[in-house]
Amino acid sequence: MTIHKLDGSLLAQMILSGAHHLSNNAQKIDALNVFPVPDGDTGTNMNLSMTSGVNEVKQTDSDNVSVVANAFAKGLLMGARGNSGVILSQIFRGFGRGMDNKETLEAEDFAQAFEAGVTTAYKAVMKPVEGTILTVAKDAAIQAVEIAKTETDIIALMEKILVEAKASLKRTPDLLPVLKEVGVVDSGGQGLVTIYEGFLAALKGEELPKETTIDVGMEDLVNAEHHKITQDFMDTSEIVYGYCTEFMVKFEDDKLKNHPYNEEEFRETLSTMGDSLLVVSDDEIVKVHVHSEQPGDCLTLGQRYGSLINMKIENMREQHSAIIGNRVKTDKPKEKAEYGIVTVTMGAGLKALFESLGVTVVIEGGQTMNPSTKDIAEAITKAHAKNVLVLPNNKNIQMAAEQAADIADKNVAVVSTRTIPQGISAMLVFDPDAELSANKEAMEAASKEVKTGQITYAVRDTQIDGITIEKNHFMGIEDGRIITSNENKQETVKSLLNELITEDDEILTILYGEDVTEEEVAEIETYVEEYFADVEIEVHNGEQPIYSYIFAVE
């Protein structure tokens, strides 16, 4: 059997098959990088994202590959959950763009669509890390383009793409040391391979087994994804470039004739003028955010391509000192307010706490339920304000939040809070009279000043960083690193606090969860008063699931 032309109907079948195969294997993919907490992870997020894309495809009865591919990309974009879901959405966003204006695809077109997907995904990630889903997608696309020079059968081409994707997946531990250390492959890459297996099965008209065999060592797993993301985390302790510069350029044909727009070249030139660079463009407009010492030079560069609109330049050095220490007004922003604030949390108590600090919209979600890009975009709209700040409070929600901000039709800034305590600290320095970028800067700085402790339970036996953990035992986590484990919850708490609190700390905030009694909280308060007499204690009933206690130490 051979196929020399791919139409929209067959592409839709491939997408459905890929999504179905991913769904059947989501839990196994989760297990590749799960921190041993009750956590929805890579497989779950990719599965939910794919489901959103499939739903959009099902609403399309076109036989045009471009229409089907772009419907799929649209659904993925809005339904993207977690970092893995966002990257997946970008891969297939570019995949769809690679099919623009085509009714059917030949093998060479098909290969070029894979290549376009890789290009788009790499541009979307600020610091691409090799040994991840990006590498698997890239290696498979390179192979596709090379094979398509002589191969016209799309089935044969997809077979070779899958072979290379699997080979690339096996190589991921050689590129990412933490994977090699514990003998696992990248979970996002495994998810992409699983989707490609579904693609091939649809092309061949075959049924796939309900579950595929994932060749990994399951002993002594370490949360590779956690360590990967930690490597990417940057702590900017001082302002090097003093002017926060934001502007948009509306493209003009007469200027583009003399200076054709190339996003990569534009981005590269701007990167020499400052840092904190963000460039997002479509066919009509490019939006720029950059911190620079010469903002005028950035504007002049943009004018080469069209007219400047929505310009904003702020002196961050001057504003930074003015806003540190300010406290938020407790009144919620009113309709059509200057500011709206969106945050993500779970638990009625935590929801009420954030609302008391001035948050406009609270999205119910977090560790086991990452909100989608669409969920966050809808919350931004619901905030109904000229400027909106988004606090993800979870590292795995960050990319979906940024994607929602990119598609918003208003001024939106994402504050990179990775925990609930960071979100609270950020809210305490929010200044309703400051500019959006100044608030973002101040809130991110404040979020880095708080230490986070968490108590939860293990879902399996494992060893992490020299600590032996047994299933259903409690774990003490300090800023994302497991440092203690015990079968007794209260003893785990005390052990964690002994590590978390130092002689320089002054305030301990206790947020206790739905499984904790008031007597247990009182016991912890007594312990802190006895062993850390100089530390002031604040207690809130967060009513959160998953985490018995969340601690903020300042």
N, C-alpha and C positions, 0 to 999 in steps of 0.2 A: 504494500500500500504506500502510495506517495501522495503528497499534497504540494502543489506548486503555487497555489494562491490561497491566502487566508482571508475570509470574509468576516463580517461583523457577527454573524450567527455562531461561527466556530470559535471566534475569539471570546464570545460570551460564555460558551461552554467551557473553554479553558479557564476562565476566571472563576466560574462556579466550581469547577473541579478542584482548582487550586485552593479555594476557600474551604471547601468541604474537607480536603485532605489536611489542611492546617488545623481546622476545628477538631478533627479526630486525634491530632497529635499535640494539641496545645499544652496539656498537662505535662507531657514528657519534655517539651521545650521549656516550660516553666522550671522544671527540675534541674536544668543545666546550670542556671545561675542564681537559684533562689537562696538568699540569706535565709537561714532556717527559722523564719517567722511565717505566720499565716498570711501569705502575701500573694496577690495576683501579680504576675510578672510578665516577662517577654512574650511567652506563648499566648497568654490571655489577652494582652494588649494588641498583639498583631491580629489575633482572631477577631476581636471586637472591631478593629479597624477594617479588616477585610469584609466583615459582615455588612458594615455600612456601605462599602463600595459595591458589594453584590446587590444590595437593596436598590441602589441607583441603577445598576445594570438591568435589573428585572423590570424597571419602569421604562426601559428603552426597547422598542421593537425594531430598531433600525438594523439593516444588514450592512451598514457602512462601518468599517473598522474604526475610523476616526471618531465617529459618534459614540460607539460603544466604549472605546478606550478613554475618551474624555469624560463620559458619564461615570466610569469606574474611578477615574482620578478625582472627580468632584466628590463622590461619596467617600472615598478614602480621606480626602483632605478634611472634610467636615467631621468625620468620625474618628480621626486619628487620636489614639490614646497612648500616653507614655512615649518615651523617646524612641522606642523601636517602632511604634505605630506611625510617628511623625516621619521618621526616615523612610519607612515603607511607602508612605503617601507621596513623598518627594520622588522616590524611584519611579513610581507609576505615573506621577505627574509628568515627568520628563518622557516616560515611555509613551504616554498619550500625545504629547507634543511632537514626538518623533513620527507620529502617524497623521499629523495635520494634513487636511486636503486630500487624503487618500481613501478610496472606497474599498480597495482590497490591497493586500500586501504580498509581494514576492519575498523570497528568502533574504535578499539583500536589504529590502525595506525593514523586514522583521529584525534583522541584526542591528540596523541603525537605530531602531526604536529602543533596543536594550542599551545601546551606547548613549542615547539621549537621556535615558533614565539615570544612568550613572553620573553624567555631567550635572544634571539638576540636583541630585542628592548631595553630591560633594559640595556644591555651592551653598546648599542650605545649612550645612554643618560648619560652625565657625572654626572648629579645630578637628578636622577629620582624624580618626584614629584607625590605623591599619590593624588588621586582625579582627575586624568586625564585619557586620553585614555589608558595609560599604565595599570592603575588599572582595568579598564573595561576588557581589554584583558586578564590580569592575572587572575581575578576572574572567567571569562568564561572558561579559559583553565584549571584551577584547577577543576572546576565542570566537564569539559569534561573528564578528566583523571579518575576521581572518578566514573562517570556514566558508562564509557566504560568498567569498570571491570565486569559489569553484562549485559550491553545493547549491543546487536549486530546490531540493526537496526540503520543505519546512520541517517535516517529521525528523529527518536525519539531522538537520541543523539543531533542533531542540534537544535531540539525544546528546549531541556533542556539548551543547550549552550546559546540560545537566551534569554530564561527566566532569566538565571543568569546574562547575559550581561545587560539586562534591569534593573534588581534589583541593580546591581553594579552601573549603571549610576545614579539611584535615590539616591544612597548613597554618590555620589561624593561631595555634599555640606557638608556632615558631616566630610569629610577628608580635604577639602580645605576651610578655613574659609571665604574667599572672596566670594565663591559661595553661602555659606549659608547666608551670609549677604544680598545678593540681590535676593535670591530665584531662582537661575538658576542652571542647570546641566552643566557639562563640554561639550563643543562643539565638541571636538575631540572624546570623548566617544560616543556622540550622532551619529557622523559620522560612527563610527565603528558598532554601533548597527544597523544603517540603512543598512550597507553593509551585516551584518549577516541576516537581514530580507530578503534581496535579495537572499542570499545563500539558505535559507530555502524554499523560494517560488519556486526556480528552482528545488530543490529536490522533492517538492510535485507537481510540474507541475502546479502551480497556478499563476494567474496574481495578481500583487500588485496594490493597489490604486496609482494614480499618485503622491499624496502627503500623507505622514504619519502625524499623529497628534503628535506634539512634546509638551509634557506636561511641560511647564515652565511659570513662571511669567514674562511678558514682560514689566511690569511697572518699572520705575526707574532703568533700566539696567545699570550696570557698566561693563566696559571692563575687565572681569575676566582674560582673557588671558594676557592682558597688565600687570596687577598686578602680575600674576603668574611669568611671565618672569622677571619682575623687582626684585622679591624676589631672583631669581637665580643669579642676576648680582653681580660679585665680583670686588671690587676695591683694587688691590694689590699695595699698595703705596710704598713698599720697597722690596728689594731683600733679601730673607732669604737664599735661596740656590744659590750659586754663579756661578755654571757651567751649561750652557745649553748643555745637552748631547743628541745627536741623533745617533742612529745606527740601523742597520738591521741585523737580524740573518737568515742565510740560513740554514734550518733544514738539519741535517745529520742523517741517519738511525742508525748508530752505537752509536751516542750519545743519541738518543731518546730511545734506548733500555735500557740504564742505567738511563736516566732522562726523562721519558715521559712528553711531553709538555702539560700543562694545563693552558690555558690563564688566568683563574680567579686566580689561585694560583700565577702565574708569575706577574700579575698585583698587587696583594695584597702585594707580597714581595717588588716589586719596590716602592710601595706607602710608605713604611717605610723608603725609602732612599731619598725621596725628594718630590717635588710637581709638578704641571703643567704636570701631567702624561698623556700620550697618548699611548695606545697599540693597534695596528691593526695587525691582522694576518690572513693568509689563510693556505692552505695545505703545502706551500713551504717556506714561509717567515713570519717573525714577524718584524714589524717596531716599534721602541720605541722613544719617546721623553720624557725627564724628566729633571727637574732642580734639581741638587744634589750638595752636598758638597764633595761627594766621587764618582766621575764619574767612576773611575776604578772598584769600586765594582759593579756598574751596568753592565759594560761590562763583568766582570767575570761571573756574573749571567747568562747573555745571552749566553756565550760560552758553557754553560752546554748543550745547545740544538743544537749547530751547529757552523758554521763559521761566524765571524763578517764581515760585509761588510758596505760600505758607512758610516764610522764613522766620527763624527764631535763633538768636544768639544770646547766651547767658554767661556771665562771669562766675565760674564755679568756685573760685577761691574766695570771692567775696560772700557768696551765698552759703558756702559750707559752714563757716564759723557762725553765721547768723542763725542757722536752723538747728544746730546740734543742741540738744537739751530741751527743745520745745516739746510741749505735750499736746496731744490731740484734743480737740473739742469733742465732747461726748454726744453732741447733737448729730443725728444722721444727716447726710446731705439731702437737701430738699430737691423737689422736682426741678429739672433744668439747672441744677447746681453747677458751680464751677468744677467741682470734683465728684467723682464716684470711685468707690474702692470695692474691688471684687477679691474674695479670698476663698480658699478651699479648706474644709475641715470636716471632721465627723464627730458627732456627739452634741446633744442639745446644749450642754453646758458650755462647750467651747464655742458653739455658734453664738450663744448669748454673750459670751465674753468678747468676741470679736465685734459684735454689733455695738456693744457698749463703748468700744474704742473708736467707733466711727465707721465701721465697714458698712457699705451699702447693700451688697449682695453676697450671701454666703452660699457657695456650692457644696452640697453634701457629697463628699468624696474623700479620697486619700489613698492609704496604703493598699487596701484591697479593691478599691473601685476608683481607678483613675478617670476623671472626667475627660470627655472628648474635646477636640477643637471646637465642635459645634456647641457643646455645653458651655464652654467658656465664652465663645462669641455671643451666645444668647444672653449670658450674664452681663457682658459688657454693654449690650444694647439695653438691658433692663436697668442698668445703673443710671441711664438717662442723664448723662453729664457731658460737659464739654471736654473734660480730661478724665481719664480713667487709669487707675493704678491696679495691677493684678498681682496678687501674692499667692503663688502656687503652694508654698509650704511643704513641698515634696520634690526631690530632685527628678523624679520620674514624671512630673507634670509640667516641668519647666518648658520643654520644647513645644508641647501642645499649647501652652499659654502664649508663647512667642508667636506661634503660627496663627492663633486667634487674633493677636494684636496686629499682625501684618495684614490680615484681611479686613480689619475694622475700618469703618469710614470716619473715625474720629481719632483724636490724639490719645494713644494708649501706650503705657510703659509697663513693662514686667519687672517687678522687683524680685531678684533671684533668691527668695527665701526657700530653704530646703527642709525646715522643720517648723512645728507649731511655735516653739519659743522664739525662733527667728522672726516669724510673722508677727508675734506680739511685740517684740522689741522694735521691729520696723514701724509698727503702728504708733508706738509711743513717741516717735520723732516726726510723724507726719505733720506738716504745716499747711493748713488750708490756704494760706496767703502766698505760699511759694510757687514758683513755676514747676511744671511737671518734671523736667529733667533734674531740677534741684532736689525735689522730693525723692526721686528715684535714687540719686546719689547718696543723700543723707540716710534713707531707709536701708539701703544696702550696707552702708558703713555700720549702722547700728546693729543690723542682723548678725554681723560678724563678731560682735562683742559679747554674745551670749553663748554659754555652753549648754548643750542639750543632753539630757539623760532619758532613757526609756526602759521600761520593764515590760517584757512580753514573754510568750512561751514558745518553745521549740516544736516544730512539726515533724522533726526527724532527728535521729542520732547523727552527729557529725563532730569534726574537730576543726576549730578555726583559731588561727593565731596562737596555737599551743593550748587552747582551752577545749576540754572534752565536754561535749553537750549531749545530753540524753533527751529523747523525745518526751514532750510534755513537761520538762523541767523549765524553770524560769531563767531568763537571760537578762543581764544588765548591759545596756548599750550606751556608749559615750560617743556622741557625735558620729554615729554610724558604725562604730567599731565595737564588737562584742568583747567585753572585758571580764565578765564573771557569769557563772551559771550555778544554780542550786535548785533542788527540788522544792525548797521552801521559799515562797514569794517574799516574805518580809526579810529573810536573811539575805536574799538577792538584792533587795532594795538597800539594805545597810551597807553591803559590800560595794555596791555601785556608788553610793554617796561618799564613802570613804575615799574613793578615787576621784570623784567629780569635784568635791569641795576642797579648796586650798585655803591657806591663811589669808590670801588676798581677796577672797570672795566676801561679799556683804549681804547678798539677797538670794534666797532660795524660794522659787515658786513651785508649788506642788499642784499638778493637775491630775486628779485621780479619776480612774475609769469606772465603767459600769459594774465591774466585778469586785470592786473594793468597798469595804464597809467603813463606816465612820470610826469604828474602834481601831481598825488597821491604820487609818490615817493618823489618829491620835497617838498610836504607838510610834509611828515614824516621827511625828513632831517632837515627842518626848526624847527620842534618840538624838535628834539634831540639837535640841536645846542642851542636852547633856554633853555631847562631844564637839559641838560647834557653837559654843555659847554666843559668839559675836555675830552670828549670821541671823538676819531677820527673815522670818518665814511668812509667806503668803500662801493661802490654800484656796483652791477653786475646785468644785465638782464639775469636771469636764464631761462626764458621762460618755466618754469615748470608748468604742470597742477596741479590740486587738491589744491595746497598750494599757496595762493596769495602772501604770503611773507614767507621766511625762514630767520631767524636771527641767526648770530653767535656772541656771546659776550665773550670777553676775557679780 
